Amino acid sequence: MASYFPSVPDEASAIGLLLQAVALVPTAHYLAAAVIFLLVFLYNFLELHFLGDFLRGFRGDPVVLTFDPASRIYQGVVSMCQILHGRYLVTPWLASPHLQTVFLSFFGRPPSVVYRRQLFSVQDGGTVALDWLLASDVAGGASDTDKVISRDDTTPIVVVVPGLTSDSFSSYVKHAAYTMAKHGWNVVVSNHRGLGGISITSDCFYNAGWTEDLREVVNYLHYEYWRAPLFAVGTSIGANILVKYLGEDGENTPIAGAVSVCSPWDLVVCDRFISRKLVQRFYDKALTIGLKGYAQLHQPVLTRLANWEGIRKSCSVRDFDSHATCHVGKFETVDTYYRCCSSVGFIGNVAVPLLCISSLDDPVCTREAIPWDECRANQNIVLATTAHGGHLAYFEGLTAHSLWWVGAVREFLNVLHSSEFMHGQIKTPNQGLHCSLESAIDKGPYVNITEDGMVAAMTSEGPDRMTKEDSHDDVLCHVDEPDDEIVLTDQSLVGTDNDMDNVSEPVDSVKEIEAESITKAIHDVTAPLSRHSILASAADFEGFDPDGDDLDVDLDTTAETLVSATPAPPATSLSGASSQESHHGPPAVPSPPSDLWDEDEFEGIPPAVRPPDHHPDSAADDDSTLPSSKPVELSSPPSPPLSLRSYFLEIACVTFLICFAFNYFHGKRRNEAIALAWAAKFAVKDSIFDKNFSLLGTGDGNDTPLLLKEGQDVFKFYASGRRYCQGMLATMELLSRHDLISRALHLVLSKKDSITFEVVMNEDAMDHVVLALARKKTAKMMHKEERDLQRFASPVVAPPAGRKWVADELMVVAESKEVAGDLITDVVLDQVFGDKAFEKFGKWFVSLHFSDQSPGSHKKILMFKFVLPDAKNISDMSRLVTLVPYYIDLIGRYKLSSHARSKTEAARAKAAQEAYKELQNARQEAMQKKKAEKKKLMEEVEAKLGAEALRKKEDKERARQLKKAGPRLKMLRR
């Protein structure tokens, strides 16, 4: 007969049942699973290693050094550096390369420094900003801009080359400059073209392999301060430029020692890496934003030389290089540019002591590009790698107050400076600067090489060829610029005039400059930069622009006309207010005070001696032949107030302490409420335990407490005075709600409040009983771990004949089926362990364990373990608590049948024999092991004995064997 109802497809029924099953799962479980999944995802996505550091006891990871075994640099310098032979431990709350890198970008915690600015003109007409931080600027606290550097000063100078789109105001540069200056070094930051608040004054832009600017700066410093050892530190792209320059010049460089920090090494590999994963693409985007901000500052020049529309639409560093760098540098493809500018091919030619520091978890410069074999093949290079550190971050300490690599650089340069392994320099004070060597970038197949070795845009007229004398004069002087001192603070930058079209061309000689300057006034040279350009150039991390496009452009400019009666001196310098200032370079540094001079740390560095004071008349006579200029000091705007970012860590710590204190008192009160609610229900007058035990608590007094508090999460209750048992101890183990960290772990790990009842039975009140009842998973675990269950009991698979049995979720482990059937009665099944009853009350049940063979001090024990509900629902476990007195009476009266008793005793005797055999085997194994150890010890002792001792021992052993083998004689008395 046809049905009046349409048939339901099997697929629809299955889907419906699946949805119903899904709906039965509590929402809290889904939330917990989602939270766990999110935490695991974030832990892996952010590459966190906090758990690994915790398991290793926060000891940190060792620094791995790679070098040639015959390297004299390692034996004489690096071997004495404790930091490089120690361990690096990341700040615990920054245990991720991404957290470290982002924290360096947006916070960084740089020290407050005040630079002295020097504008340096290179041969092609470009301008480079050199920012000085002298040892005297930080030794006495306040900076004294009137102090000068003498040409005969022997204080070592370190040149810092920043990374991509970074300048002297980046956080990591300030950390390095301040630390080196504080330890007695003069630091000069060589900013890249167009950065540091300086406009582009030629058609040349810097790139990842542009070494000409660094070469000219190094040669100028070597010529100007010929007695001061010259060192260099490169970071990120600056490290790539530094290593490439050292490889190009080889033995001809005046650098005495150098350090490379987080170099990309192979730009092709790093380009593939930075676009591989999702997290690396964030860095690619951030770097692109920084490059586009740099291009925006110099839009008029780039619009003429490159594809401005392509630059504006660039979404990656590769796109920017395709539309900007390749056009300006005349590279055919981006990969051609990357191959030509990578420093990995120049490592073999490095002839100066070079320390290379790289992090294996660097999110920008991948470990895949680290040239392990090339560094090992060069005896002048030592490669130091760490497991963690991020990109230029390396924060250490609980407060992230310092950068690890800065301390390593300082220690290495100090040891190198006091050693005999510095690269030899040709220090001739009267020798002019040599012409810049051709950069390896000029040897690329698609590079436009001009006559002077520069990479520039194609023009109809080639660059003029300068003579050797003109080249020398052009390097040493700024054309049409006064000898002024510009002081930079943390909040302001002072740049040159953006309108550089009126800058006069270099003249043939210094005499022509003087004659022309007498009759012509100097035009405006300064104009404040817009707020946007200042902040964009001061980004802490390469490519990060924290303020983005929200910056307002301030177009209000001011200018000052500087008129001088005599021309500026030919050398680029940091002038002071004193009439005794030198016409060469930065002011001389006076000798540091004796209490600040460390003879051990700066061994071999003679303290600078202040030159003798000259009479004003004699000074005038000495400078009569030199041009003079009136110094002009530019005032900086007032410092803005500190923002909340400056107190981020303090706010976070105070917030954590407040949350911890609140959670402590709240969790403590909640645990006490649960314990008191249980006692009020089951341990007061007319309660279950009051009716079944004559004594509750630990004493007879009325004021004796019922509960003993052994901790914030452990409470105990004792009862005694009942037939068949000595006493009962109830232990409540609650969650550590007072501990904030434990409470956070409880959200991930499933753990509940529990109570355990332990009843000690009398010796004559319990027959041969070994039984356990729990959920299947828990029962199997108990059968493996509990010794009595493992030796005497086994799972009861089938129920006794004709009997109801426990719910399907439960498992019984017993010594015999008769014991299980007699103890799990119908009353218990109907009240608790049956199918229907267990569905209602089973959520509070954990396990039962009865044994007369307990391995503890008491042999006969009854154990009950239940889950504690919250304080409001404590009455839900009443039926479970009733099981305690019920089973005390049941087991106290229970007697086995003769058949079951004989069977049980035979099984126990067999188990005892097996246990005895296992004990004997264990003893024999221990004896054999002891004999083997003794024999091994004797062999080691014999190996250390001499030939004579061995001969005597062999003779003694031979005599003993002969005596043992001979006939035994017995003496008889008459």
SETOR-790171 format. One record per residue (C-alpha): x, y, z. Coordinates in pm, whole numbers, plus 50000, padded with zeros to 5 digits. Example, Ala and Ser with C-alpha at 12.3 -4.5 7.8 and 13.67 -1.06 7.14 Angstrom:
2
512304955050780513674989450714
END
This chain:
974
500005000050000501375033949901502285057050183500575090550220503855106350336506795113250104509855092350174512845109750330516165103350150518845085350343521245114150285518865139050444518375116250743522135112650792522635150150771519835156151015521265131451264524685147351226523255181851296521425168651600524635153051730526495185551675523795204551863524215181952166527805193552220527875222652468528745256752332531535260352586533335230952426533235247652086534545279952238537325261552415538255243352095538245276351905540455292752166542885263652161542995264051782543575301651781546365299252036548095271351846547725290651520549145322651669551955303651837553055289251505552215319451291554225343151511556965316751554556815319651932559405300352133558405309152489557595272952579560945261452448562755288052649560715278452955561515241452922565205250052891565005270453210565435303653030569125296352977569135309952624570765295352316574535294552259576125316651997577455295051711580745306851562581855297151211585455304351111588595290150954590445268351211593645287151122592025321351165594255345151360591305368451405589455342051605592495331651807593625366951887590355386451904587095366551908588415340752155588635368552415585065380852359582865367152638579595377852477580305358252159581135327352366578075330352588574355325852538571655349052412568285348752591565405367252432563235390052645560545365052759557555386252656559155391852314559845354952244559145358051872561175372551584558125391651467557365406251810560985416951846561135432851502557835451351537558715462951890562015476951757560115495251484557425511851693559135515052032562785504752038563505524052360566435543352212568635565252433568455602852397571295615552178572235649052022574125646651694576425671751527575595674051158578195676650884577165680150519579585661950289579615666549911580705637649692582305639949351579115637049144577455666049328575435645549572575145654049942575575630050233574665638650592577285627850847575915628251202578595628151472578275616551832581515622152019582695604652332582695638152511579005643152425577895614352651580755612552901579655642653101575925639553045575245671952856576595677852507579115705752453579025716552090582025739752134584455710852166586335701551852588255671451723591915676751654593445661951342596025645551569593385629451794593885592151837590365584151961589055555851739586245564451498583465540351404581345546451093577775533451116575955525650789572145523350846569755500150667567185505650397565245538750444566825541950792568985570450916570745582151229567435586351414566445549551388566245532251725568925506151664571335532351525570865553451839571515522752057574755515251872575965551351856575265558652223576905526552347580075531752142580325568552239579765560152606582765536552590585125562752452584595560652075583745588151830580785577251618579755590751279576565578851108576865579950730573275585350617572305574450269571555600050000568185616150039567795604650401568375622750728566535653550605568835659950307567585666049956568855648549645571355671949475572355649949179570875623848951572335595349153570405575649415571735549949658570835513049630571715480049796575125478549625576055515549605579525517149763580825549949618579405571749896580845549650168584205548549990584435586449967583335591250329585885565850455588685581350248587785616150373587785605250737591055586650690592665617450537591195642250785591865622351106594875602650998595975592351349592595578551457591915541551380588855538351155586245510951202582865504451039579545488551138576875480350879573285470550953570915452550714571325468050366574115489150515575885456550606575545444650248577035477450123579875475550377580865439450296580685446949923582915477449969585445457550172585505430649904585935455949623588845474649783590515444649950593845455450100593445491449980590785501150234591775522250538589225503850753590955486951050588035464051137584345460151060581125443751178578175432750965574815428851142571835411050982573125414050626570865400650346573965386250172572145372949862569415396749745567935371549501567365345949778565965372450014563615385049742562175350049698561945345350075560145377850152557315369349914556995332650012554805332150325551955353750447553865367750744556845377050523554515395450287553665419250570557325428950587557445432250209554485455950225556015475550514559335479550332557485490750021555625517450218558955530450348560475531149998557455548949855557695574550135561365579750044560415583749679557685608649771560295631049932562215632649605559355630949357560625658949127563865640349056562365605549031559585617648801562285627748554564525597048595562155567948667558615555248612556755575548872553365560148798554845525548851556485536849176553195550349305551415517349234554195494949369552945467749602556275450849680559965458649703560485440749373557945463249203559665494249341563065482249225561625474948882560175509948838562785530349027566155513949094566475496748757565595529048572568045550748764570845524848770570225512448413569785475948508567945455148252566035433648506565475432948879567345399948915570315415448734570315443548992570075418649280572925397049147575215426649086574595442149429574715411049647577735410349879578005372349880580345373149578582805396949746583375378250072586505360949950588265394149886587695408850233591105416250384590135433250714588955416551036585205412450989582625399651241579295389351084576235386051310573085369451178569905355751333568525322551210564945334251263565405367751087562015374850923563545397150653567035383350577566605345750560569075320550694569105304650348571255333450223573955330750493577265321750320578575295850567581275281050344582485314550209582915328250563584705296550672587105299350376588245334950463590585336850761589655373350821585955365950883584165351551185580445344151146578335344851465574785330951438572055329351701568885308851703566735339251779566955376851755564665388751477565835415751238568265439851412566345435251739568095411051979566315425452284567555411852616566555415952979563105415753134562525451953035564075449652686566415478152777569305469052546570205451452221572485421152243574295427551915575305462552026577205448152323578795421552102579935448151851581365469952129583305441252285584675429251950585845463751842587405470952183589385438552177590365443451814591515479251879593745468152166595235439351965597815436851690595375423051436593965455851309594185460150935597185481550848596415516650731598535539850521598435570850740600055599250547598685632950661599885652050356598655627250100595535636849905592585613949870592945588749593590305585449326587405562649415587795527449287585245514049049582405496849231581525461549136578085474249048579655492148752580775458848609577235446348554576285438548196573465464348183574915492948387575475527548241579075534648343580065571048334583635582848307583975590248676582685555948773579215567048887575905551148793573635579248676570795586448437571595589948068571915625947953572795642447628575945656147779578275633347967579795643448302582825665348292586115648348354587905663448653591615664548697593325648948995593705682749164590075692249100588925658749232590915663749548589565698449609586005688049534586125659949787587415682150060585035711350030581385720550005580815744249718579295777649817578475766350169579625782950491581495764350759578465761150983577585737451263574155721851267573005705051589570345677851559568125666451842565865636151867562795655951762564085677251476566115675451162567705704050974568125699750603569605718950318567695740450076565465720149848566115743649564569565731949459569475745549105571455776549207574365756849352577475768249170579725743848991583125734649142585965757549044589435747148946591275756049265590945769549612592305803349502589485807949251586955799149521588405825549753588495852349484584945845449375583585843449732584975877849825582735894949570579655872649595577335866549896576275831949986572675824149891570145807850117571265773350222568705761750469564995757050475563085735350721561785702950586558115694750605556905674550900556125645750670559665642650541561105644950890559015616851030559365595450720563135597050736563195589051106561485555351079562975531051327562665499451116563485495750756560295502950563558015508850864556215542250869554235542951193552225573751108551415564750747549515589050532547935606950826550845631050845550085667150769552465685750545553695718450684554605741050398555685770750608559365776250544561875801150665565245810650528568205829750650570645847550424574175841150532576645867750422580325862350482583215885850415585585857450335584965823750168584445791450358587435769050418587855741650159587275712450399583895700350519583835705750893581865708551210582745743751318582665756051673582425789851832586055791251937588585811151739591055782551784588985757851579590735737951314589825741850952589835703950911586805683751012585005680251342586265696851661588895679751869587855661052180589555670252510590925642852726588205625952929588225630453306590235605153502587175590653675585605582053341588695566853180588995528953202592635518953151591825481553127589065484752872590875509652650594325494952685596565507952412594495539252350596435569652474594165595652630593675625952415595765655452527594355690352501596585711752278598275740952453596375773452457597655799352210597665836052255594905853252059597465872951865599385842051764596175824651668595285853651450598685851851287598325814851221594905818751063595735849850869596255830250553593085809550593589555820350512587225825550807583525822750850581005832251112579285801951266575535801251263573535779351501570055768351404567605764751691565405733951707561725733951800560735724252155560425687452233556865673852211555375658152525555865621152581553035599152459551525568352621553755546752399556725557652610555125540952915553815509952738555785485152948555035503053274551305503953197551365467053101553185457353424550835477653647547815463053467549145427753514549775433553884546275447453935544725417953751546885393553948545895408754284542195409954195542255374054071544105362554385541465375154627538565365954399539835330354340540635325754708537115335454813535545313254547537485282354661536565289155021532915292754921532935258454752534595241655051532225257855301529195249055089530245212355088530835212555464527485229255528525735202155326527495170555444529485177655764527205196855998524625184756248522005160456112523965156255787525055123355629528415121055804527025133456135524555104256135527175078156037530245089656237530455098556602533395122856566533705149856298536805171256269540145167856442539215173356809536525171357075536145208557140533185228357017535425253756848537405227356659537235235156283535635209056062537825217255761541595219155758542965243955502546335231555374546525257055092544455280654885543185251054682543395221254925540875214655207540585183155425537805168155639538275139855891535645117056048535935086756279533945065556522532195040256298532055002356296534324983256053536675012755986539365032756164538415066056006537705085555689539675114055528538055135855261540465157255053539115185154834541535194654553540175226254390541405245854091544135271454157541775300254097543955323854298546825319554048546285339853733548635318953519547115286053637543685300053572544685308253215545955272653171542655258853300540955275353003543065253652773543455221952981540285204753100540475202053477537755202153744537395204154121537505169854283537055153354623538615120354732537325099155022539895075255175538475050055426540895028455630539204995355716539904973856020542154943555977539374918356046536604937155869537534931755502537804898955312539754892754990538424921154780540154938954486537744959054271537694991254069534875009153884535365038953651534835050853297536515028553044539485051152971540105058053340539655021253431542245010153176544675035753308544085024253668544624988053566548044997353425549195020253703547745005454023549934976854146547184956554316544894958354014547724949153784548704917953987545344904254105542464918753899541254917853540538414935153349534964919753388533804916853027530394900153071527984907153359526944879253597524144857453467520654871253511521794904353655521454940553555524804956953503526514990553500526095016553222527935011452895530315040152972531665022153280534114993353319534554969753618537994955953707537774928853976539644899154119536704876354043533294879353885531694868154213533184898054399531984921854128528454907454133528194908154512529464943654560527664960754269524154954654402520824962454243520334991554485523545007854367522625001954003519205017654048520505047654241523795056154064525405032153818522465020353609521845034353261519165059153363520665069353696524165073653557522865096453282521735120553555524395116753822527325102653624528865136553546530045139053910531485103653929535175096053868536115062154019535825036154300538755014954417538484988554694541524967554787542864946755073546304946054905547024983154892550754990654853550645019055107551035018855486547435006955525546584974855344542784976655344541555008655179538315020955020538825049954773536005071554633536735099854388534045124354270533825157454088532795187354299530005208954157529975246454220528715260554550525145264954426524755228954301526585210654579523495190154666523645172454326526295148554458524265136354757523705101654610527395097654544528355107854897525835082455033527935054854870530675060255130528825047755444526905022255234530055004555111531695006455457528914985055598528634962755289532334953955269532624951155649529984923455652530944907155321532424871755325533574851855023532254816854955534634787755017535014780854644535744817254564538094820054860540174789554758540334801854400541374836454512544044823454750545524801054478545674830654238547294852154504549864825354586550764822754220551024860454194553244860854504555574834954348555814855354029556494886554230559224868054423560814856054098560734891253960562384903754278565094876954256565724884953891565984921553973568474914054249570574892154019570584918753751571664944454007574494921354127575624914553770575584951553697577564958654010580144931653919580464945553568581034980453706583634967253951585394947853673585404978753452586834999153736589574973553792590444973653424590715011453431592985009553735595154983053565595425004553257596935032053469599465009153641603045006553523604794975853381606434966853714603144968553903601414947053642604194920953665603874919054042600124915954020600364887853765602874869153983600574872454282597604859954082599634830553945600724820554295597164821854415596014799454130598824774054195597954773054561594344767754479595084739454233597594721154463596744693954721595314705055047597374695755354596024692355702598244694856004597664669756281598774673056638600244644356829
END
